[in-house]
Amino acid sequence: MTGASASAAGGTGRAAARGGPLGKPAVPQGHTPPSTAGLWNIANILTMVRLLLVPGFVLLMLHNGGYDPAWRSVAWAAFAVAMITDLFDGELARRYNLVTDFGKIADPIADKAIMGAALICLSILDDLPWWVTGVILAREIGITLMRFWVIRIGVIPASRGGKLKTLTQGIGVGMYILALTGPLATLRFWVMAVAVVLTVATGLDYVKQAVVLRRRAGDRAR
């Protein structure tokens, strides 16, 4: 296969590993070529939308005292949109090589902002104990800072447990935002309990991975 045909195939895979067009260095197999995406791409726009939803969500959540079922339903819709965009922006950025410095910083901030706003509002309204909000926020903020701490020496990938934690948190918090009663109110308690356990367990796992990365980097430096 020639370099030109490798370029037509997207510059990845075995063809890209063999050589680039016009004698340019090939992209190593399994590596994504440097992004040339601008700020205004679909992934970043979805992240910006999620950030803009945060103040709107808070106003909806606390409107009319915070206990109006109708306004809580609208707040839930805003929260659901934010969670859905969270599922798509990162995937779009990776799939279409739209990763930017802005996205690397803004995406985790947007994730934590909407979840943090929901948790704090629920605790202010006495729907969720403050200790639950504290545990989740401490873990989320701490792991985000830790990722930035080790980013120069390696990347801590999202684990299956981490993804399950995010899904469980989203479902649990969403159920608390809605004015649920009866069996559904009991169910949301157990969903949130599972979310807290996964939050702590995956947080400890990420800390372990970060320590291993730093130790290996230290060994290589020596």
C-alpha positions as CSV (number, residue, x, y, z in Angstrom):
1,M,0.0,0.0,0.0
2,T,1.4,3.4,-0.9
3,G,1.7,6.4,1.3
4,A,-1.1,8.2,-0.6
5,S,-3.6,5.3,0.0
6,A,-2.6,5.3,3.6
7,S,-3.6,8.9,3.8
8,A,-6.9,8.2,2.2
9,A,-7.6,5.6,4.9
10,G,-7.3,8.3,7.5
11,G,-3.7,8.0,8.5
12,T,-4.3,5.4,11.1
13,G,-3.8,1.6,11.4
14,R,-1.2,-0.5,9.6
15,A,-1.3,1.7,6.5
16,A,-0.4,4.8,8.5
17,A,2.3,2.9,10.3
18,R,4.1,2.1,7.1
19,G,4.4,5.6,5.8
20,G,2.8,8.9,5.2
21,P,2.1,10.8,2.0
22,L,4.9,12.6,0.2
23,G,7.5,11.0,2.4
24,K,6.2,12.6,5.6
25,P,6.8,10.7,8.8
26,A,4.1,8.1,9.4
27,V,1.8,8.3,12.4
28,P,2.8,5.4,14.8
29,Q,0.2,2.7,14.9
30,G,-2.3,3.2,17.7
31,H,-1.5,6.9,18.0
32,T,-3.9,9.7,17.1
33,P,-2.3,12.4,14.9
34,P,-2.1,15.9,16.4
35,S,-5.4,17.7,16.4
36,T,-5.8,20.7,14.1
37,A,-9.4,21.3,15.4
38,G,-10.3,24.9,16.2
39,L,-12.1,26.1,19.4
40,W,-15.5,26.1,17.7
41,N,-16.0,22.4,17.1
42,I,-19.0,20.3,18.0
43,A,-17.3,18.7,21.0
44,N,-16.4,22.0,22.6
45,I,-19.8,23.5,21.8
46,L,-21.5,20.7,23.7
47,T,-19.1,21.3,26.6
48,M,-20.0,25.0,26.5
49,V,-23.7,24.2,26.5
50,R,-23.2,22.1,29.6
51,L,-21.4,24.9,31.4
52,L,-24.2,27.4,30.4
53,L,-26.8,24.9,31.7
54,V,-25.4,25.1,35.2
55,P,-26.7,28.5,36.3
56,G,-30.0,27.8,34.6
57,F,-30.4,24.5,36.4
58,V,-29.7,26.1,39.8
59,L,-32.4,28.8,39.1
60,L,-34.9,26.2,38.0
61,M,-34.1,23.9,41.0
62,L,-34.5,26.6,43.6
63,H,-37.4,28.4,42.0
64,N,-40.5,28.9,44.1
65,G,-38.8,27.5,47.2
66,G,-37.4,24.5,45.4
67,Y,-40.3,22.2,46.2
68,D,-42.6,22.8,43.2
69,P,-42.9,19.5,41.3
70,A,-43.4,21.2,38.0
71,W,-40.2,23.3,38.3
72,R,-38.3,20.3,39.6
73,S,-39.3,18.4,36.5
74,V,-38.0,21.2,34.3
75,A,-34.8,21.3,36.4
76,W,-34.5,17.5,35.8
77,A,-34.8,18.0,32.0
78,A,-31.9,20.5,32.1
79,F,-29.8,18.1,34.2
80,A,-30.7,15.2,31.8
81,V,-29.5,17.3,28.8
82,A,-26.3,18.1,30.6
83,M,-25.7,14.4,31.3
84,I,-26.4,13.4,27.7
85,T,-24.0,16.0,26.3
86,D,-21.4,14.6,28.7
87,L,-21.8,11.2,27.0
88,F,-21.3,12.6,23.5
89,D,-18.7,15.4,23.6
90,G,-15.8,13.3,24.7
91,E,-16.6,10.5,22.3
92,L,-16.9,13.0,19.4
93,A,-13.6,14.6,20.3
94,R,-11.8,11.3,20.3
95,R,-13.5,9.8,17.3
96,Y,-13.1,12.8,15.0
97,N,-9.8,14.1,16.5
98,L,-11.3,17.2,17.9
99,V,-9.3,17.2,21.1
100,T,-8.2,20.7,22.1
101,D,-6.5,22.3,25.1
102,F,-9.8,24.0,25.9
103,G,-11.7,20.8,25.9
104,K,-9.2,19.0,28.1
105,I,-9.7,21.7,30.8
106,A,-13.4,22.6,30.3
107,D,-14.8,19.1,29.9
108,P,-14.0,17.9,33.4
109,I,-14.9,21.3,34.9
110,A,-18.3,21.1,33.2
111,D,-18.9,17.6,34.4
112,K,-18.1,18.5,38.0
113,A,-20.0,21.8,37.8
114,I,-23.4,20.3,36.9
115,M,-23.1,17.4,39.3
116,G,-21.8,19.6,42.1
117,A,-24.7,22.1,41.5
118,A,-27.3,19.4,41.7
119,L,-25.8,17.9,44.8
120,I,-25.5,21.2,46.6
121,C,-29.0,22.2,45.7
122,L,-30.4,18.9,46.9
123,S,-28.6,19.3,50.2
124,I,-29.7,22.9,50.6
125,L,-33.3,21.6,50.2
126,D,-32.6,18.9,52.8
127,D,-33.4,16.2,50.2
128,L,-29.8,14.7,50.4
129,P,-27.5,14.6,53.4
130,W,-24.6,17.0,53.3
131,W,-22.2,14.2,54.0
132,V,-23.2,12.5,50.7
133,T,-22.6,15.7,48.8
134,G,-19.2,16.2,50.6
135,V,-18.0,12.7,49.9
136,I,-18.9,12.8,46.2
137,L,-17.6,16.3,45.6
138,A,-14.3,15.6,47.5
139,R,-13.7,12.6,45.4
140,E,-14.6,14.2,42.1
141,I,-12.5,17.4,42.7
142,G,-9.6,15.4,44.2
143,I,-9.4,12.9,41.3
144,T,-9.6,15.7,38.7
145,L,-6.7,17.6,40.4
146,M,-4.8,14.3,40.6
147,R,-5.3,13.7,36.9
148,F,-3.8,17.1,36.1
149,W,-0.9,16.3,38.6
150,V,0.1,13.2,36.6
151,I,-0.9,14.2,33.1
152,R,2.8,15.0,32.1
153,I,3.9,11.4,32.9
154,G,0.9,9.5,31.9
155,V,-2.9,9.3,31.5
156,I,-5.2,7.5,34.0
157,P,-7.9,6.0,31.7
158,A,-11.5,5.9,32.8
159,S,-12.2,2.4,34.2
160,R,-15.4,0.4,33.8
161,G,-16.0,1.1,37.5
162,G,-15.6,4.8,36.9
163,K,-18.0,4.8,34.0
164,L,-20.5,2.8,36.1
165,K,-20.0,5.3,38.9
166,T,-20.8,8.2,36.6
167,L,-24.0,6.4,35.3
168,T,-25.1,5.5,38.8
169,Q,-24.5,9.0,40.1
170,G,-26.5,10.5,37.2
171,I,-29.4,8.2,37.7
172,G,-29.4,8.7,41.5
173,V,-29.1,12.4,41.4
174,G,-31.7,12.6,38.7
175,M,-34.2,10.6,40.8
176,Y,-33.6,12.9,43.7
177,I,-34.2,16.0,41.6
178,L,-37.7,14.6,40.6
179,A,-40.3,14.8,43.3
180,L,-40.7,11.1,43.7
181,T,-42.8,9.4,46.4
182,G,-43.5,5.8,47.5
183,P,-41.4,2.9,46.2
184,L,-39.5,5.1,43.8
185,A,-38.3,7.3,46.6
186,T,-37.0,4.1,48.3
187,L,-35.4,3.0,45.1
188,R,-33.5,6.3,44.7
189,F,-32.1,5.9,48.2
190,W,-30.5,2.5,47.2
191,V,-29.3,3.8,43.8
192,M,-27.6,6.7,45.6
193,A,-26.1,4.3,48.1
194,V,-24.5,2.3,45.3
195,A,-23.3,5.5,43.7
196,V,-21.5,6.5,47.0
197,V,-19.9,3.1,47.3
198,L,-18.7,3.2,43.7
199,T,-17.5,6.8,44.2
200,V,-15.2,5.9,47.1
201,A,-14.0,2.6,45.6
202,T,-13.1,4.0,42.2
203,G,-11.5,7.0,43.8
204,L,-9.2,4.8,45.8
205,D,-8.4,2.8,42.6
206,Y,-7.4,6.0,40.7
207,V,-5.2,7.1,43.6
208,K,-3.4,3.8,43.4
209,Q,-2.9,4.2,39.7
210,A,-1.5,7.7,40.1
211,V,0.9,6.5,42.8
212,V,2.1,3.7,40.5
213,L,2.6,6.2,37.6
214,R,4.6,8.6,39.7
215,R,6.7,5.8,41.1
216,R,7.5,4.5,37.6
217,A,8.4,8.0,36.5
218,G,10.7,8.3,39.4
219,D,12.4,5.0,38.7
220,R,12.9,6.0,35.0
221,A,14.4,9.4,36.1
222,R,16.9,7.6,38.3
